[in-house]
């Protein structure tokens, strides 16, 4: 298994390391520590006071210093990860680092195409005013990247991803997506709660679809448990929060559609912020192109 661990060089990213090690410590594999710097530096921009962009020497010195600092921090982060791996005796895990200059989102997507990892592990906040992977950037990167992405919120206290909620829209991709969740979270032997929010309690359409989806897993062999449930509510965000609290959910998962996004779960009632506000990891899968 190969994992890209995208770091923004904040201390919060240390919570990503236990996940990366847990995923690989049994079967082995590789962790690629990735960072893109200079995302807020624009050489030749007229926004610099006093036309600072015309001073090539000064601009070059800034870029050289940024690169040097980034290399030093990357070395520290990589060594910290290697030490954690050695402490756990996981000598079957290899580590390498990739440091590039450019826009973090674009560089991450390009790297995923080149390396073809099994999973991208990333924090949902970053340094600086841009705050990489906040708000619309979260939506953007998860709908562009073909690789499953595990987003860890800032300040999250790590625990095993045992109880998982999967929000379904009864897509034809549900079966393969749920299979992938079991595969990725195999070290935790997860209990997956497949849920769908229903506003019209008199309609039987959703019940039939959920029954059909459940039947697909009756004869499947998987390492863990799975449960299917319709949630009747007129307040999806509140119902989602209550469901996660009552079932001690430690990870949410869904298919990230390019259009409509979370409208598939409960039209006009639930959006990405409701999942981000749960303050638990999110495992997302890009919509499969037909």
C-alpha positions as CSV (number, residue, x, y, z in Angstrom):
1,X,0.0,0.0,0.0
2,X,1.2,3.5,-0.8
3,X,0.1,6.6,1.0
4,X,0.8,10.3,0.3
5,X,0.9,12.2,3.5
6,X,0.4,15.9,2.6
7,X,1.8,18.1,5.3
8,X,1.4,21.9,5.7
9,X,4.2,21.9,8.3
10,X,1.9,22.7,11.2
11,X,2.0,20.7,14.5
12,X,-1.5,19.6,13.9
13,X,-0.3,17.4,11.1
14,X,1.3,15.1,13.7
15,X,-2.1,13.5,14.1
16,X,-1.8,12.2,10.5
17,X,1.2,10.1,11.4
18,X,-0.6,7.4,13.5
19,X,-3.1,6.9,10.7
20,X,-0.4,6.4,8.1
21,X,1.5,4.0,10.3
22,X,-1.6,2.0,11.2
23,X,-2.6,1.5,7.6
24,X,0.8,0.0,6.7
25,X,2.3,-1.6,9.8
26,X,0.8,-5.1,9.1
27,X,1.1,-5.4,5.3
28,X,3.9,-2.9,4.8
29,X,4.2,-0.2,2.1
30,X,5.4,3.3,1.5
31,X,4.6,6.7,2.9
32,X,5.4,9.7,0.7
33,X,5.7,12.9,2.8
34,X,4.6,15.7,0.5
35,X,4.7,19.5,0.8
36,X,4.2,22.4,-1.7
37,X,5.7,25.7,-0.6
38,X,5.5,29.2,-2.1
39,X,1.7,29.0,-2.6
40,X,1.3,32.7,-1.5
41,X,4.4,34.1,-3.3
42,X,3.8,35.6,-6.8
43,X,7.0,36.6,-8.5
44,X,6.5,39.6,-10.8
45,X,3.3,40.7,-9.2
46,X,2.4,44.4,-9.2
47,X,0.9,44.0,-5.7
48,X,4.3,44.4,-4.1
49,X,4.7,47.9,-2.5
50,X,6.9,50.2,-4.5
51,X,7.1,47.8,-7.4
52,X,9.2,45.4,-5.4
53,X,8.8,42.8,-8.2
54,X,11.4,44.8,-10.2
55,X,14.1,44.0,-7.8
56,X,15.0,40.5,-9.1
57,X,17.8,40.1,-6.6
58,X,15.6,40.7,-3.6
59,X,12.9,38.4,-5.0
60,X,15.4,35.6,-5.7
61,X,16.8,35.9,-2.2
62,X,13.3,35.5,-0.7
63,X,12.6,32.4,-2.9
64,X,16.0,30.8,-2.0
65,X,15.3,31.3,1.7
66,X,11.8,29.9,1.4
67,X,13.2,26.8,-0.3
68,X,15.9,26.4,2.3
69,X,13.5,26.7,5.2
70,X,11.1,24.2,3.6
71,X,13.9,21.7,3.1
72,X,14.9,22.0,6.8
73,X,11.4,21.5,8.0
74,X,10.7,18.6,5.6
75,X,13.8,16.9,6.9
76,X,12.6,17.3,10.5
77,X,9.1,16.0,9.7
78,X,10.4,13.0,7.8
79,X,12.9,12.1,10.6
80,X,10.0,12.4,13.1
81,X,8.0,10.0,11.1
82,X,10.9,7.5,10.6
83,X,11.5,7.6,14.4
84,X,7.8,6.8,15.1
85,X,8.0,3.9,12.7
86,X,11.2,2.5,14.3
87,X,9.7,2.8,17.8
88,X,6.8,0.6,16.6
89,X,9.1,-1.9,15.0
90,X,7.4,-1.4,11.6
91,X,10.5,-2.1,9.5
92,X,8.3,-3.0,6.5
93,X,7.3,0.7,6.0
94,X,9.5,2.8,3.7
95,X,9.5,6.7,3.8
96,X,10.5,9.2,1.2
97,X,9.8,12.9,0.9
98,X,8.8,15.1,-2.0
99,X,9.1,18.9,-1.8
100,X,8.0,21.1,-4.6
101,X,7.2,24.8,-5.2
102,X,3.7,25.7,-6.5
103,X,0.1,25.7,-5.6
104,X,-0.6,22.9,-3.1
105,X,-3.8,21.8,-4.6
106,X,-2.5,21.6,-8.2
107,X,0.7,20.0,-7.1
108,X,-1.0,17.4,-5.0
109,X,-3.3,16.4,-7.8
110,X,-0.4,16.1,-10.2
111,X,1.6,14.0,-7.7
112,X,-1.4,11.6,-7.2
113,X,-1.5,11.0,-11.0
114,X,2.2,10.3,-11.1
115,X,2.5,8.1,-8.0
116,X,-1.0,6.5,-8.1
117,X,-1.2,5.9,-4.3
118,X,-3.9,4.0,-2.5
119,X,-4.8,6.9,-0.2
120,X,-4.0,10.6,0.3
121,X,-3.9,11.6,4.0
122,X,-4.2,15.3,4.6
123,X,-5.1,17.9,7.2
124,X,-8.1,20.3,6.6
125,X,-6.3,23.5,7.6
126,X,-3.0,25.0,6.9
127,X,-0.7,28.0,7.6
128,X,-1.1,31.4,6.2
129,X,-4.0,33.5,5.0
130,X,-4.9,31.1,2.2
131,X,-5.6,28.2,4.6
132,X,-5.1,25.4,2.2
133,X,-8.0,23.0,2.1
134,X,-10.6,25.1,3.9
135,X,-14.0,25.8,2.5
136,X,-14.3,25.6,-1.2
137,X,-10.8,24.2,-1.6
138,X,-11.9,21.0,0.2
139,X,-14.7,20.5,-2.3
140,X,-12.4,21.3,-5.2
141,X,-9.6,18.9,-4.4
142,X,-11.8,15.9,-3.4
143,X,-13.7,16.2,-6.7
144,X,-10.6,16.4,-8.8
145,X,-8.4,13.7,-7.3
146,X,-9.1,10.1,-8.4
147,X,-7.5,8.8,-5.2
148,X,-9.4,8.2,-2.0
149,X,-8.7,11.1,0.4
150,X,-8.7,11.0,4.2
151,X,-9.1,14.5,5.7
152,X,-8.2,15.0,9.3
153,X,-9.5,18.1,11.0
154,X,-7.3,20.5,12.9
155,X,-6.9,19.6,16.6
156,X,-8.4,16.1,16.2
157,X,-7.5,13.7,18.9
158,X,-6.5,10.5,17.1
159,X,-8.5,7.3,17.7
160,X,-9.2,4.2,15.7
161,X,-11.6,4.6,12.7
162,X,-13.8,1.8,14.0
163,X,-17.3,3.3,13.7
164,X,-17.9,4.8,10.2
165,X,-20.9,6.5,8.8
166,X,-21.3,6.3,5.0
167,X,-23.9,8.7,3.5
168,X,-25.5,7.2,0.4
169,X,-27.5,8.6,-2.4
170,X,-28.2,5.1,-3.7
171,X,-25.6,5.6,-6.4
172,X,-24.6,2.7,-8.7
173,X,-21.1,3.2,-7.2
174,X,-22.2,2.5,-3.7
175,X,-21.1,-1.2,-3.7
176,X,-17.6,-0.6,-5.0
177,X,-17.2,2.4,-2.7
178,X,-18.2,0.5,0.4
179,X,-15.9,-2.3,-0.6
180,X,-13.1,0.2,-0.8
181,X,-13.9,1.6,2.6
182,X,-13.6,-1.9,4.1
183,X,-10.3,-2.4,2.2
184,X,-8.7,0.9,3.4
185,X,-9.9,0.6,7.0
186,X,-9.1,-3.1,7.2
187,X,-6.7,-2.6,10.2
188,X,-9.7,-1.3,12.3
189,X,-12.2,-4.0,11.3
190,X,-14.8,-1.2,10.8
191,X,-18.5,-1.1,11.5
192,X,-20.0,0.8,8.6
193,X,-23.3,2.6,9.2
194,X,-24.9,3.1,5.7
195,X,-27.5,5.9,6.1
196,X,-29.8,8.0,3.9
197,X,-31.8,10.9,5.1
198,X,-35.5,10.9,4.2
199,X,-37.9,13.8,4.5
200,X,-41.1,12.2,3.2
201,X,-41.9,9.4,5.6
202,X,-44.8,8.2,3.4
203,X,-42.6,7.4,0.4
204,X,-41.4,3.8,0.1
205,X,-38.9,4.4,-2.7
206,X,-36.0,5.0,-0.4
207,X,-36.9,2.0,1.7
208,X,-36.8,-0.3,-1.3
209,X,-33.5,1.1,-2.5
210,X,-31.9,0.6,0.9
211,X,-33.2,-3.0,1.1
212,X,-31.7,-3.7,-2.4
213,X,-28.4,-2.2,-1.3
214,X,-28.4,-4.3,1.8
215,X,-29.0,-7.5,-0.2
216,X,-25.8,-6.9,-2.2
217,X,-23.8,-7.4,1.0
218,X,-25.6,-10.4,2.4
219,X,-23.2,-12.9,0.8
220,X,-20.1,-10.7,0.8
221,X,-17.1,-11.6,2.8
222,X,-15.6,-8.6,4.5
223,X,-13.5,-7.9,7.6
224,X,-15.9,-5.9,9.8
225,X,-19.6,-5.2,10.1
226,X,-22.2,-3.3,8.1
227,X,-25.6,-1.8,9.0
228,X,-28.2,0.0,6.9
229,X,-30.6,2.6,8.1
230,X,-33.0,5.3,6.8
231,X,-33.0,8.4,8.9
232,X,-36.4,10.2,8.9
233,X,-35.9,13.9,9.6
234,X,-36.7,17.4,8.6
235,X,-33.4,18.7,9.9
236,X,-30.6,16.7,8.3
237,X,-27.6,18.5,9.9
238,X,-29.0,18.0,13.4
239,X,-29.9,14.4,12.7
240,X,-26.4,13.7,11.3
241,X,-24.8,15.2,14.4
242,X,-27.1,13.2,16.8
243,X,-26.5,10.0,14.8
244,X,-22.8,10.4,15.0
245,X,-22.8,11.2,18.8
246,X,-25.1,8.2,19.6
247,X,-23.1,5.8,17.6
248,X,-19.7,7.1,18.6
249,X,-18.8,7.7,14.9
250,X,-15.1,8.3,14.4
251,X,-15.1,8.8,10.6
252,X,-17.5,9.9,7.9
253,X,-17.4,8.8,4.3
254,X,-19.1,9.7,1.0
255,X,-18.8,10.1,-2.7
256,X,-17.7,13.6,-3.6
257,X,-19.8,14.6,-6.7
258,X,-18.7,17.4,-9.0
259,X,-22.3,18.7,-9.1
260,X,-24.8,18.9,-6.3
261,X,-22.2,17.6,-3.9
262,X,-24.1,17.0,-0.7
263,X,-27.5,17.6,-2.3
264,X,-27.5,13.9,-3.0
265,X,-27.9,13.2,0.7
266,X,-30.7,15.5,1.6
267,X,-31.5,18.1,-1.1
268,X,-30.9,21.7,0.0
269,X,-30.6,20.6,3.7
270,X,-27.1,19.2,4.1
271,X,-23.8,20.5,2.8
272,X,-20.1,20.0,3.3
273,X,-19.9,22.3,6.3
274,X,-22.2,20.0,8.2
275,X,-19.7,17.2,7.8
276,X,-16.7,19.5,8.5
277,X,-18.4,20.7,11.7
278,X,-18.5,17.1,13.0
279,X,-14.8,17.5,13.7
280,X,-14.0,13.9,12.8
281,X,-12.0,12.5,9.8
282,X,-13.7,12.4,6.4
283,X,-12.9,9.6,3.9
284,X,-14.0,10.8,0.4
285,X,-14.1,9.2,-3.0
286,X,-14.2,11.0,-6.3
287,X,-17.3,10.3,-8.5
288,X,-16.5,7.5,-10.9
289,X,-16.8,8.7,-14.5
290,X,-19.0,6.6,-16.7
